[in-house]
């Protein structure tokens, strides 16, 4: 009994410290739904402490599940985990179901050289619906590096998938997903700049489909929401129940130290900056306090079904 009481007291003290830090920096708790598990797992905790995040979803390859579980056990108030695996693997479905059964709260980030309507990806959508977890997809066609191939192709027709899998919750992410907030999508770069032309596919589909959500992480989300602030304020207002904060940040300390955005030359605008901090500050400028709280906590907690 004494040990149990001690553990409860220790957890309560830790929770107060973690929530107090986020409250001081961002006015309340913050959930980061897009933080990749790192080789030095402790650095994930260092990162969220530095940028004022309360809790994060560790995006975890099946090969690294033991490390992720250890990190979650070490910091149970600070982390949950996802499951990521190549859907073309013969054991992919079994691995995903097993991981979800053992506590994974989402599938993704799915970043593979497949079509969005491929049989392999359709199996992923079926599992996500069956287990009631969201699936996060990286949608990109412009190469960041020489020789890089597109991921999750066929976005222009993705509405057919959204209709075909109404019980699957999809979370869009990546360059092309965010470029399509505009009806004018250039083909010579991954991160468009300047004024947004109304009528973009992403903007329309977020309104049309209750099972479609937007992951605000990385340079792609930050760039899209900062390129045309007047448009973005309306976009955030329209989709306040669909926007999910994530960082996809690779800085070491939550203050911009180390490498930012994996040295992506197209994302050099964020060099020396913490993407989490930058996007949280941007979101606070674009949203009312009530909407900011939805984006940074409520929407993600509900979609990922996080209970503690």
C-alpha positions, 0 to 999 in steps of 0.5 A: 500500500505504501508503494502504491501511494508513493507511485500515485503521489509521484505520478501526480507530481510529475503530471503537475510539472508537465502540465504546468510547463505547457500551461506557462508556455502555451496556455494549456496542454499540448499534444504532438501527434507527429514525433518520430522515435529517435535512436536516443529515445531520451532525446524525445523527452528532452525535445517535448520538455524544451518546446512545452509539449505535454504529450507526444505520439512516438511514430514507431517502426515495428522493428523499434517497438521494444524501444518505444514501449520502454520510453512509454513505460519510462514516461507514461504521462508523456508518450504513447506510440503508433505503429509503422510498417511497409504495407507490402510486407507479407506480415504487415497486417499481422504486425499492425494488428498486434501492435494496436492490440498492445497499445499503439494508438495510430497507424503511421506515418505511412511513407511508402512508394505506393498508390493511395488506392493500391491493394496494400494501402487499402488493407491498411485502411481496413485495419484502421477502421477495424481497430478504430485508429487513425491512419497518417499518410505522407503525400509527396510528389516533388523530390527533396533530394536527388533520386527521391521518388513520390510517396502515396501517389494519386492524391487528385483522386483521393476523394474516391478512397474517402467515400469508399472507407467512411469508417476510416479516419485519415490524417493527411500530411506532407508537401502535396497534401498541403500544397492543395489548400490552393487550387493552383499547385505548382509542379516545380517545387514542393512548398509553394509560396504566395497567395492561396487560390481558393478551391484547393482539393485539401480545403474542399475535402476537409469540409466534405468528408467527416473522416478526413483530418489535417496533420499540421506538422513539418515545414509543409504544414508550417509553410502552408499556413504562413504563406497567406495569413488572411487565407489561413485565418479563414482556413483555420476557422473553417476546419477548427475541428479537423486540424491536428497539431504535430511537429515532425521536428528533428531539433535536439532540444525543443529550441532549434538545436542540432539538425532541423527538418533532416537537412531538407534543402527546401525547408531551409527557412526553418534551419536553427528553429524548433518546428514545434515552437514555430507552428505553435506560435503561428497557430496562436496567431491564426486562431482564437484561444478556444480554437487554439486549444482544439488544434493543440489538444482536444482534436488530437486527444479525441481522434487518437482516443488518448485517455491519460 
